[in-house]
C-alpha cells in the first residue's frame, strides 16, 4: 500500500501545539490599569498650602477595584519648615466596580511646609493586584487671595416644582482675575444636610464641572441641566443616597481660583421634586 504524505498537516499540528503553549495571562494576574491621570490644576503637579489639590484618574480593572490609596509624603533629601503628610484610603463608590472615575480634592493645611513632595496613588483590586502611580508634587505658598465671582443669569424660580421627565437648568458665568481653578454645579436634597464646603461629585448629583483649563481662564460660562429621573449624571449612576425621590432640593454652584484658593459658593436655588 502506498503512503501519502501531508506536509501541510504536520505544519498545522506544529502551529497548534505552539499556540496552545502561548496562554493568555490569567485574569487574576491582570493588574488595574490607569487610563488617565491628573494631579493639580491643569495637571500642573502643584498645590498650595491652605487650599486643596485636584486628583483625577480613569481606572479600569479586570478584577474589581478593592480600594484606592493616596499618600503624600515629604522627601528625605528636602528640608521643610514644618512636617506634614497624608495617607487616605478610598472605598465607597470606587470599590467593587471594574471601572471608575476617581476624582477627589485633598485639603493641604496652611501650616504644611512648602517644597517638593512624593505623591503616590495605589489602585488595588480584589485579587491582590496593585498598580502604582508616583509623581513629584510641589506645594507652594498661596499668591492669589482674590476670590472668583459667580454670576447666575438663569435658574428655577424659588420653590419651583419638577416631576419625573422635567429638565432642571441653571446658567451663568464664573470670573476670576488670575485664572479659574474649578467650577462645579450640583443638585442636592436638603435632608442630606451636606455643608457647602463638603460638597463634591460623589455626594451630589453633578450637572457641570469645569477644571481642566490648559491656559489661564478668566471667565467660564456654564449652562447646566439634568432630567429628573436620569439614570446617570456626569460621572456616575444616580443611586444610593443620591437616588431620585420626592422632596426639597437645591441647586448650587461652587468655584475656586487656579491656586485652589477662595472656595466661593452661590446662593442655594431651592426647588421641589415630585417623583
C-alpha positions as CSV (number, residue, x, y, z in Angstrom):
1,X,0.0,0.0,0.0
2,X,1.3,3.4,-0.9
3,X,1.5,6.0,1.8
4,X,0.7,9.6,1.0
5,X,2.5,12.4,3.0
6,X,0.6,15.5,4.1
7,X,3.2,18.1,4.9
8,X,0.7,20.9,5.5
9,X,-1.0,18.8,8.2
10,X,2.3,18.5,10.1
11,X,2.7,22.3,9.9
12,X,-0.8,22.9,11.2
13,X,-0.3,20.4,14.1
14,X,3.0,22.1,15.0
15,X,1.4,25.5,14.9
16,X,-1.5,24.3,17.1
17,X,1.0,22.9,19.7
18,X,2.9,26.2,19.6
19,X,0.0,28.4,20.1
20,X,-1.6,26.2,22.7
21,X,1.6,26.9,24.8
22,X,1.2,30.6,24.5
23,X,-1.6,31.0,27.0
24,X,-3.1,34.4,27.9
25,X,-2.2,35.7,31.3
26,X,-4.8,34.6,33.9
27,X,-7.4,37.2,34.7
28,X,-6.4,37.2,38.4
29,X,-2.9,38.3,37.5
30,X,-4.0,41.3,35.4
31,X,-3.4,44.5,37.4
32,X,-5.7,47.5,37.4
33,X,-5.0,49.9,34.5
34,X,-4.7,53.7,34.9
35,X,-6.0,55.1,31.7
36,X,-5.6,58.8,32.5
37,X,-4.2,60.7,35.5
38,X,-4.2,64.4,36.6
39,X,-2.6,66.0,39.6
40,X,-3.2,69.7,40.3
41,X,-5.0,72.3,38.3
42,X,-4.3,71.7,34.5
43,X,-2.2,68.7,35.6
44,X,0.4,71.1,37.0
45,X,1.5,68.8,39.8
46,X,1.4,71.8,42.1
47,X,-0.7,72.6,45.1
48,X,-1.0,75.5,47.6
49,X,-0.7,75.4,51.4
50,X,-4.0,76.2,52.9
51,X,-6.1,75.0,49.9
52,X,-6.9,71.8,48.1
53,X,-5.3,69.7,45.3
54,X,-7.3,68.2,42.4
55,X,-6.7,64.5,41.7
56,X,-8.5,62.7,38.8
57,X,-8.0,59.4,37.1
58,X,-9.8,57.0,34.8
59,X,-9.4,53.5,36.1
60,X,-10.1,50.0,34.6
61,X,-9.8,46.7,36.4
62,X,-10.4,43.2,35.0
63,X,-10.8,42.2,38.7
64,X,-13.0,44.6,40.6
65,X,-11.3,47.5,42.5
66,X,-10.9,47.0,46.2
67,X,-9.7,50.4,47.2
68,X,-7.6,53.4,46.2
69,X,-4.9,54.7,48.5
70,X,-3.3,58.1,48.2
71,X,-0.2,59.1,50.0
72,X,1.6,62.5,50.1
73,X,4.9,62.3,51.9
74,X,7.9,64.6,52.4
75,X,11.2,63.7,50.6
76,X,14.1,62.5,52.7
77,X,16.5,64.8,51.0
78,X,14.5,68.0,51.4
79,X,14.3,70.3,54.4
80,X,10.8,71.6,55.3
81,X,9.7,74.4,57.6
82,X,7.2,72.1,59.2
83,X,6.1,68.4,58.9
84,X,3.0,67.2,57.1
85,X,1.9,64.1,55.3
86,X,-1.3,62.5,54.1
87,X,-2.4,58.9,53.8
88,X,-6.0,58.2,52.8
89,X,-7.7,55.1,51.5
90,X,-10.9,55.5,49.5
91,X,-13.6,52.9,49.0
92,X,-17.3,53.9,48.7
93,X,-18.3,54.5,45.1
94,X,-14.8,53.4,44.0
95,X,-14.9,49.9,45.4
96,X,-16.4,46.8,43.9
97,X,-16.5,48.2,40.3
98,X,-14.5,47.3,37.2
99,X,-14.0,50.9,36.0
100,X,-14.5,54.2,37.7
101,X,-13.5,57.9,37.5
102,X,-11.5,58.7,40.6
103,X,-11.9,62.3,41.5
104,X,-11.0,63.8,44.8
105,X,-9.7,67.0,46.4
106,X,-7.4,66.8,49.4
107,X,-7.1,69.8,51.7
108,X,-3.5,70.9,52.4
109,X,-3.2,72.7,55.7
110,X,-1.8,76.2,55.7
111,X,0.9,75.0,58.1
112,X,2.3,72.4,55.6
113,X,5.9,73.1,54.7
114,X,6.4,74.2,51.1
115,X,8.7,72.2,48.7
116,X,8.7,69.0,46.7
117,X,6.8,66.0,48.0
118,X,6.3,62.4,46.9
119,X,2.8,61.7,45.6
120,X,1.8,58.0,45.4
121,X,-1.6,56.5,44.3
122,X,-2.1,52.8,44.8
123,X,-5.0,51.1,42.9
124,X,-5.8,47.8,44.5
125,X,-8.1,45.0,43.1
126,X,-9.9,42.2,44.9
127,X,-7.3,39.6,43.7
128,X,-4.4,41.4,45.3
129,X,-3.2,43.2,42.2
130,X,-1.7,46.7,42.8
131,X,-0.9,49.4,40.3
132,X,1.2,52.3,41.5
133,X,1.4,55.9,40.2
134,X,4.3,58.0,41.6
135,X,4.7,61.7,40.9
136,X,6.5,64.7,42.3
137,X,4.1,67.2,43.9
138,X,5.2,70.8,44.6
139,X,3.5,72.6,47.5
140,X,3.7,76.3,47.1
141,X,2.8,79.4,49.1
142,X,-0.5,80.9,48.1
143,X,-0.2,84.0,45.9
144,X,-3.8,84.8,44.8
145,X,-6.2,85.8,47.5
146,X,-8.9,87.3,45.3
147,X,-12.0,85.0,45.1
148,X,-13.8,84.2,41.9
149,X,-17.2,85.7,41.2
150,X,-20.2,83.5,40.5
151,X,-23.0,85.2,38.4
152,X,-26.1,83.2,37.8
153,X,-28.2,84.5,35.0
154,X,-31.0,81.9,34.8
155,X,-32.2,79.5,37.4
156,X,-35.5,77.9,38.5
157,X,-37.9,80.1,40.4
158,X,-37.7,79.8,44.2
159,X,-39.5,76.6,45.2
160,X,-40.4,75.7,41.6
161,X,-41.8,72.1,41.3
162,X,-40.4,69.5,38.9
163,X,-41.7,66.0,38.1
164,X,-40.1,62.9,36.5
165,X,-39.0,63.8,32.9
166,X,-38.8,67.5,33.6
167,X,-35.5,69.3,32.9
168,X,-33.8,71.3,35.6
169,X,-31.5,74.0,34.3
170,X,-29.1,76.7,35.6
171,X,-26.9,79.1,33.7
172,X,-24.3,81.7,34.4
173,X,-20.6,82.7,34.4
174,X,-17.7,82.4,36.8
175,X,-15.0,85.1,36.5
176,X,-11.6,85.4,38.2
177,X,-8.7,87.9,38.0
178,X,-5.8,85.5,37.6
179,X,-7.4,82.2,36.5
180,X,-10.2,79.8,37.4
181,X,-9.4,76.5,39.1
182,X,-12.7,74.6,39.4
183,X,-16.4,75.3,38.6
184,X,-18.9,72.7,39.9
185,X,-22.7,72.7,39.6
186,X,-24.6,70.3,41.9
187,X,-28.1,69.3,42.9
188,X,-28.7,68.1,46.5
189,X,-31.6,67.2,48.7
190,X,-32.0,69.4,51.7
191,X,-32.3,66.4,54.1
192,X,-28.8,65.2,53.1
193,X,-27.5,68.1,55.2
194,X,-24.2,68.4,53.3
195,X,-22.3,71.6,54.1
196,X,-21.3,73.8,51.2
197,X,-17.6,73.1,51.8
198,X,-18.1,69.3,51.9
199,X,-19.9,69.3,48.5
200,X,-18.3,67.0,45.9
201,X,-19.2,64.9,42.8
202,X,-19.9,61.8,44.9
203,X,-22.4,63.2,47.4
204,X,-24.4,65.2,45.0
205,X,-25.9,65.0,41.5
206,X,-23.4,66.5,39.1
207,X,-24.7,68.9,36.5
208,X,-21.5,70.5,35.3
209,X,-17.7,70.5,36.1
210,X,-15.0,72.7,34.7
211,X,-11.4,72.1,35.8
212,X,-9.1,71.1,33.0
213,X,-8.0,74.6,32.0
214,X,-4.9,74.3,29.8
215,X,-4.3,78.1,29.9
216,X,-5.3,80.7,32.4
217,X,-9.1,81.2,32.1
218,X,-10.6,84.4,33.4
219,X,-14.2,83.6,32.5
220,X,-16.1,80.3,32.4
221,X,-19.7,80.2,31.2
222,X,-21.8,77.3,32.4
223,X,-25.2,76.1,31.0
224,X,-26.0,73.0,33.1
225,X,-29.1,70.8,33.1
226,X,-30.3,67.4,34.1
227,X,-33.6,65.5,33.5
228,X,-35.4,64.4,36.6
229,X,-35.2,60.6,36.7
230,X,-32.0,60.4,34.6
231,X,-30.0,57.1,35.3
232,X,-26.6,58.9,35.3
233,X,-25.1,62.3,35.9
234,X,-21.7,63.4,34.5
235,X,-19.7,60.9,36.5
236,X,-21.8,58.1,38.0
237,X,-25.1,56.3,38.3
238,X,-27.6,58.2,40.3
239,X,-28.1,55.7,43.1
240,X,-27.8,55.3,46.9
241,X,-28.1,58.5,48.8
242,X,-28.3,60.4,45.6
243,X,-31.2,58.4,44.2
244,X,-34.1,60.4,42.9
245,X,-37.0,60.8,45.3
246,X,-39.7,63.3,46.2
247,X,-38.5,66.1,48.4
248,X,-36.9,69.5,48.7
249,X,-33.8,70.0,46.7
250,X,-31.5,72.9,45.8
251,X,-29.0,73.8,43.1
252,X,-25.6,75.2,44.0
253,X,-22.5,76.5,42.1
254,X,-19.1,76.5,43.7
255,X,-15.7,77.7,42.3
256,X,-12.1,78.2,43.2
257,X,-9.3,80.1,41.6
258,X,-6.4,78.5,39.8
259,X,-4.4,78.3,43.0
260,X,-7.1,76.2,44.6
261,X,-8.0,79.2,46.8
262,X,-11.0,81.1,47.8
263,X,-13.7,78.5,47.7
264,X,-16.8,80.5,46.9
265,X,-20.4,79.4,46.8
266,X,-23.5,80.7,45.1
267,X,-26.8,81.1,46.9
268,X,-28.9,78.0,47.1
269,X,-31.7,77.8,44.5
270,X,-34.4,75.7,46.2
271,X,-36.8,73.5,44.2
272,X,-39.3,70.7,44.9
273,X,-39.3,67.4,43.1
274,X,-42.4,65.3,43.0
275,X,-41.1,61.9,41.8
